[in-house]
């Protein structure tokens, strides 16, 4: 495997060795009269001789702590502001590093009455290595987590995948990766209420702390109950599409001085209809049309699922915390009835013959994710140590009963064939990570180590059922065992000045892989070590302009099931096959950003992936088969210019517009076309507009409207055969002083989001059109009880404080 480094990597050595002169720091912890910490309070440091001049500023963290660096010895006025409390003002002397310890805020007399929290618009903030989409208690929080991700800035949904910069994104929850397929991820997040989501971090080029594997990251940050007491909620929804879908759930928060507990449960039952259309034009050796095959598959799925999420945060001491969490998804039933029809035509489009396929699929599966995290502060300079362990257990059992019947063009039965399969997959994933952070003389550093291991066993037993009894067929059965071990270490440093921020990191990963297919007697081993540098630079000019530059080197490892050489048949002429010789892809990514007034943003982006893993369809014109092969592209690259605008048009109308002009290109080997090299490229745009509206003076009635459009796109050898566009809208009304909320959401209003894909080059011409239920209307109810109006991190900031907070986040 090649190890090609971008020239930008040479800059990393000088950045990692960058040093600065020493300065003083000021820190403390903000609490209220009940000894509860106060998060997100504005901490302002003013010159004592000129109290109108801002010298430094900060915002308290979730534990109430704050830290201000680069302070000269002098006299200052410290001012702390937070909604619902009297302003805290104190004159202080700074001589060397200063610890003010606990600072108590007094509740404002004008705010002793119960505070009504109303839905607000989602907001966007930018830091040196990510964009944060704040959605807590917004008009989006009434839906589920998947709906929030679909509306997150820069996220594109295509063929059921979440994309950033036109590449599949990895999803994390509280910095823990979710190891699920796109369909399983959607199922999990649809059962996780949006009320539990505080924000979504969009990390285009992930820093060294994160795994080098994968693309961009969507990190879901869950809400915290910051006030002592209990609160809970009940929710229910009914989705009307071609078939009905129902969901009920409940969430509960409880906090004492030393315990913060959260639990949520959701039950989903649904029926889904999906129609797939396919077309293959087969050619003779002279390049003339030999036959045309038209497929239609109709699939009806009945599914039940239970999802449970829990978080227990223990405060062990003033410096130490222990967090335990679990996400459990159990699907006792996912049964599908599939009927298919394939019509075979001659070149004159006269029916030659046809065959039908009737299939019954029965699935049962569970996915268990457990996490333990310990963190503690070390010394007096803000250093921290954390240890984290994760265990993921995935199990899926499936049976399939399939009958194929062959008919003449006059409808006479010619032959039939039937089989029965039993498949299972059992996967265990283990991860352990140690992280250290420290700040010395204003230079923040992170370093740590991580181990991750995957142990997966999958099998398929094939039975011929054409006779009275089932006959086991060894040649069509398989067992595949996969083991992966990754050992990683990383170092990252960051420094902030008045107008500059810089962050650089280096991650090294050693990978050891073994895949063993019993039926093929093939053992595939891979062993390699790679380095992955990251660099971020951000510069602000005045209050209105900021510039950013990012670079990262990353790896895309093939999914372990793609390494299995076994053939999975959709029908007798259409199958998928893995490739034990798949190699990981190595990518280099560069992003240049300019932002004006934190509301208008321009991103110039480039990436190139050598040996990108992909699924490529190849039709065999002689045998009349279509196989989808896991293989490496020679390369895949793109250029894009992304323009985003986000601001309050009025005090009741928040607008977010995202546009991307991009050119994508890939090159691959055409195995059924004499191994010629083929280029597939497209120049296109993606447009999205999201409108968030407050429709009543008291803020209890709100709505959102989102529209997307893209005329063309490519994926491997496929490209869009039609433009893709969609319109979605939602309304939310609260009652009973915000205790009860009712929502209506419409997805894909005009039923235009599904589009056909086509692979057409040389002697290949095949297409498919997947049509799941994309248009739906969902009615939802949410009822809150308990002390849900206790002051916590769901309270909106006053306008002036919000501006200062956004300004601080830009530094």
Secondary structure, 3 states (H helix, E strand, C coil): CCCCCCHHHHHHHHHHCCCCCCCEEEEEEEEECCCCECCCCEEEEEECCEEEEEEEEEECCCCCEEEEEEECCEEEEEEEECCCECCEEEEEEECCCEEEEEEEECECHHHCCCCCCCCECCEEEEECCEEEEECCCECCCCCEHHHHHHCCCCEEEECCEEEECCEECEEEECCEECCCCHHHHHHHHHCCEHHHEEEEEEECCCCCCCCCECCCEEEEEECCCCCCEEEEEEEEEEEECCCEEEEEEEEEEEECCCEEEEEEEEEEEEEEEEEEEEEEEEECCCCCEEEEEEEEEEEEEEEEEEEEEEEEEEECCCCEEEEEEEEEEEEEEEEEEEEEEEEEECCCCCEEEEEEEEEEEEEEEEEEEEEEEEEEEECCCCEEEEEEEEEEEEEEEEEEEEEEEEEECCCCEEEEEEEEEEEEEEEEEEEEEEEEEEEECCEEEEEEEEEEEEEEEEEEEEEECCCCCCEECHHHCEEEEEEEEEEEEEEEEEEECCCEEEEEEEEEEEEEEEEEECCCCEEEEEEEEEEEEEEEEEEEECCCEEEEEEEEEEEECCCHHHHCCCEEEEECCEEEECCCCCCCEEEEEEEEEEEECCCEEEEEEEEEEECCEEEEEEEECCCCEEEEEEEECCEEEEEEEEEEEEEEEECCEEEEEEEEEEEEEEEEEECCCCCEEEEEEEEEEEEEEEEEEECCCCCCEEEEEEEEEECCCEECCEEECCCEEEEEEEEEEEECCCCEEEEEEEECCCCCCCCCEEEEECCEEEEEEEEECCCEEEEEEEEEEECCCCCCCCCCCCHHHHHHHHHHHHC
